[in-house]
Amino acid sequence: MREHPSEIVKNATMALLFHKQAEAEQIYIQNKFYYRAVRMHIDAYRWDKALKLARDFKIDLIIPVGLRKKYLERIKKEETNR
């Protein structure tokens, strides 16, 4: 039997609070919460990891790429990764 989604999110959030990003990512991925895993990395400014997960799990690449573009515009920087 699968855990209730709120339990999954709670467990991943607790892992993040204890600085266990890999564990939180694994919780999301094991339970097919791929978008949350990508978003977790975006929120921590781990753009490369977010993009890799989006590619691996066929999540729309517009999400990490678009959010990075907005972030770079906000801090007035140019893209360095091509």
Residue pairs with C-beta under 8 A, 6 or more apart in sequence:
2 31
3 11
3 31
5 31
5 33
8 27
8 28
8 31
8 33
9 33
9 36
11 27
12 24
12 27
12 28
12 33
12 36
12 40
13 24
15 21
15 23
15 24
15 27
16 24
16 40
21 40
21 44
24 40
25 37
25 40
25 41
25 53
27 33
28 34
28 36
28 37
28 40
29 37
29 53
29 57
34 53
34 57
34 59
35 59
35 63
37 53
37 57
38 50
38 53
38 54
38 57
38 59
38 63
38 64
39 50
39 63
41 47
41 49
41 50
41 53
41 64
42 50
42 63
42 64
42 67
42 68
45 71
47 64
47 68
47 81
48 81
50 64
51 61
51 64
51 65
53 59
54 60
54 61
54 63
54 64
55 61
68 79
69 79
72 78
72 79
